[in-house]
Amino acid sequence: MEKLKLPVVKGRTPKSKRLSMDDYLKFVYLNLKYTLDRKANRKSKRQAAVNVPFIF
């Protein structure tokens, strides 16, 4: 197994900011707004759908 060379943090780490649920929801919507490709998503849904009748 290869040895990993992980960074060593020296000194104090910055304080993390805690988000309220409202702020987190705004963050998620903003992220989806700019990263979601709706055309590609619709196309993949159409390709995955079964459009042939089942025969028993």
MDAnalysis code that builds the backbone (N, CA, C; Angstrom):
import MDAnalysis as mda
import numpy as np

u = mda.Universe.empty(168, n_residues=56, atom_resindex=np.repeat(np.arange(56), 3), trajectory=True)
u.add_TopologyAttr("name", ["N", "CA", "C"] * 56)
u.add_TopologyAttr("resid", np.arange(1, 57))
u.add_TopologyAttr("resname", ["MET", "GLU", "LYS", "LEU", "LYS", "LEU", "PRO", "VAL", "VAL", "LYS", "GLY", "ARG", "THR", "PRO", "LYS", "SER", "LYS", "ARG", "LEU", "SER", "MET", "ASP", "ASP", "TYR", "LEU", "LYS", "PHE", "VAL", "TYR", "LEU", "ASN", "LEU", "LYS", "TYR", "THR", "LEU", "ASP", "ARG", "LYS", "ALA", "ASN", "ARG", "LYS", "SER", "LYS", "ARG", "GLN", "ALA", "ALA", "VAL", "ASN", "VAL", "PRO", "PHE", "ILE", "PHE"])
u.atoms.positions = np.array([
    [0.844, -1.182, 0.000],
    [0.000, 0.000, 0.000],
    [0.883, 1.237, 0.000],
    [0.539, 2.194, -0.831],
    [1.315, 3.421, -0.889],
    [1.084, 4.259, 0.359],
    [2.119, 4.981, 0.745],
    [1.958, 5.869, 1.891],
    [1.393, 7.193, 1.396],
    [0.398, 7.675, 2.101],
    [-0.218, 8.944, 1.743],
    [0.586, 10.093, 2.323],
    [0.695, 11.140, 1.576],
    [1.363, 12.338, 2.060],
    [0.299, 13.403, 2.279],
    [-0.271, 13.405, 3.457],
    [-1.317, 14.349, 3.790],
    [-0.711, 15.633, 4.337],
    [-1.374, 16.754, 4.133],
    [-0.846, 18.012, 4.655],
    [-0.914, 18.032, 6.181],
    [0.059, 18.649, 6.780],
    [0.104, 18.796, 8.227],
    [-0.282, 20.235, 8.549],
    [-1.329, 20.384, 9.327],
    [-1.804, 21.719, 9.686],
    [-1.008, 22.192, 10.884],
    [-0.363, 23.323, 10.729],
    [0.402, 23.896, 11.834],
    [-0.275, 25.177, 12.274],
    [-0.325, 25.396, 13.534],
    [-0.960, 26.597, 14.051],
    [-2.445, 26.375, 14.282],
    [-3.148, 27.462, 14.519],
    [-4.566, 27.378, 14.829],
    [-5.384, 27.282, 13.540],
    [-6.424, 26.487, 13.603],
    [-7.331, 26.388, 12.464],
    [-8.366, 27.501, 12.571],
    [-8.846, 28.001, 11.455],
    [-9.857, 29.058, 11.518],
    [-11.157, 28.532, 12.105],
    [-11.873, 29.405, 12.819],
    [-13.145, 28.991, 13.401],
    [-14.149, 28.751, 12.281],
    [-14.887, 27.679, 12.420],
    [-15.881, 27.371, 11.398],
    [-17.179, 28.111, 11.718],
    [-17.822, 28.577, 10.665],
    [-19.076, 29.287, 10.830],
    [-20.207, 28.276, 10.728],
    [-21.117, 28.313, 11.658],
    [-22.260, 27.412, 11.623],
    [-23.418, 28.120, 10.941],
    [-24.043, 27.416, 10.018],
    [-25.160, 27.992, 9.280],
    [-26.482, 27.601, 9.929],
    [-27.413, 28.535, 9.896],
    [-28.767, 28.194, 10.321],
    [-29.406, 27.372, 9.202],
    [-30.538, 26.762, 9.480],
    [-31.204, 25.959, 8.456],
    [-31.648, 26.835, 7.286],
    [-32.066, 28.057, 7.561],
    [-32.470, 28.965, 6.478],
    [-31.278, 29.303, 5.588],
    [-30.134, 29.596, 6.207],
    [-28.937, 29.903, 5.428],
    [-28.467, 28.693, 4.634],
    [-28.567, 27.514, 5.245],
    [-28.163, 26.289, 4.550],
    [-29.068, 26.030, 3.347],
    [-30.372, 26.263, 3.514],
    [-31.305, 26.067, 2.419],
    [-31.017, 27.044, 1.281],
    [-30.700, 28.292, 1.609],
    [-30.317, 29.273, 0.589],
    [-29.068, 28.815, -0.157],
    [-28.093, 28.278, 0.581],
    [-26.864, 27.771, -0.019],
    [-27.156, 26.627, -0.983],
    [-28.017, 25.705, -0.585],
    [-28.342, 24.555, -1.426],
    [-29.052, 25.009, -2.699],
    [-30.021, 25.916, -2.569],
    [-30.731, 26.421, -3.753],
    [-29.786, 27.163, -4.688],
    [-28.898, 27.953, -4.138],
    [-27.932, 28.679, -4.959],
    [-27.018, 27.705, -5.699],
    [-26.580, 26.664, -5.000],
    [-25.716, 25.657, -5.607],
    [-26.441, 24.929, -6.735],
    [-27.688, 24.548, -6.498],
    [-28.453, 23.854, -7.532],
    [-28.723, 24.756, -8.725],
    [-28.933, 26.032, -8.464],
    [-29.240, 26.972, -9.540],
    [-28.100, 27.064, -10.547],
    [-26.870, 27.017, -10.069],
    [-25.730, 27.212, -10.953],
    [-25.004, 25.930, -11.347],
    [-25.361, 24.784, -10.757],
    [-24.658, 23.550, -11.100],
    [-25.550, 22.522, -11.784],
    [-26.864, 22.670, -11.694],
    [-27.776, 21.688, -12.261],
    [-28.010, 21.991, -13.733],
    [-27.799, 20.997, -14.568],
    [-28.072, 21.129, -15.998],
    [-29.417, 20.465, -16.265],
    [-30.459, 21.277, -16.350],
    [-31.818, 20.740, -16.466],
    [-32.046, 19.991, -17.765],
    [-31.482, 20.460, -18.862],
    [-31.673, 19.770, -20.139],
    [-31.061, 18.369, -20.087],
    [-29.861, 18.267, -19.552],
    [-29.205, 16.961, -19.457],
    [-29.964, 16.051, -18.495],
    [-30.499, 16.625, -17.421],
    [-31.251, 15.835, -16.454],
    [-32.525, 15.278, -17.082],
    [-33.266, 16.114, -17.817],
    [-34.489, 15.653, -18.481],
    [-34.177, 14.589, -19.534],
    [-33.089, 14.786, -20.275],
    [-32.714, 13.827, -21.309],
    [-32.391, 12.463, -20.690],
    [-31.660, 12.449, -19.582],
    [-31.312, 11.173, -18.957],
    [-32.544, 10.495, -18.372],
    [-33.501, 11.269, -17.870],
    [-34.741, 10.676, -17.357],
    [-35.541, 10.032, -18.492],
    [-35.593, 10.716, -19.638],
    [-36.313, 10.156, -20.780],
    [-35.653, 8.873, -21.280],
    [-34.338, 8.838, -21.277],
    [-33.632, 7.647, -21.749],
    [-33.792, 6.478, -20.784],
    [-33.919, 6.779, -19.493],
    [-34.034, 5.717, -18.499],
    [-35.454, 5.170, -18.390],
    [-36.435, 5.920, -18.885],
    [-37.830, 5.496, -18.768],
    [-38.123, 4.328, -19.712],
    [-38.978, 3.428, -19.259],
    [-39.396, 2.293, -20.086],
    [-40.570, 2.751, -20.930],
    [-40.433, 2.683, -22.235],
    [-41.514, 3.106, -23.115],
    [-41.998, 1.983, -24.021],
    [-41.763, 0.752, -23.585],
    [-42.205, -0.424, -24.328],
    [-43.143, -1.210, -23.415],
    [-44.303, -1.628, -23.916],
    [-45.235, -2.375, -23.068],
    [-44.655, -3.756, -22.708],
    [-44.987, -4.205, -21.512],
    [-44.560, -5.532, -21.056],
    [-45.494, -6.590, -21.597],
    [-44.948, -7.717, -21.988],
    [-45.757, -8.821, -22.491],
    [-45.499, -10.024, -21.596],
    [-46.598, -10.627, -21.115],
    [-46.452, -11.818, -20.268],
    [-46.673, -13.060, -21.048],
])
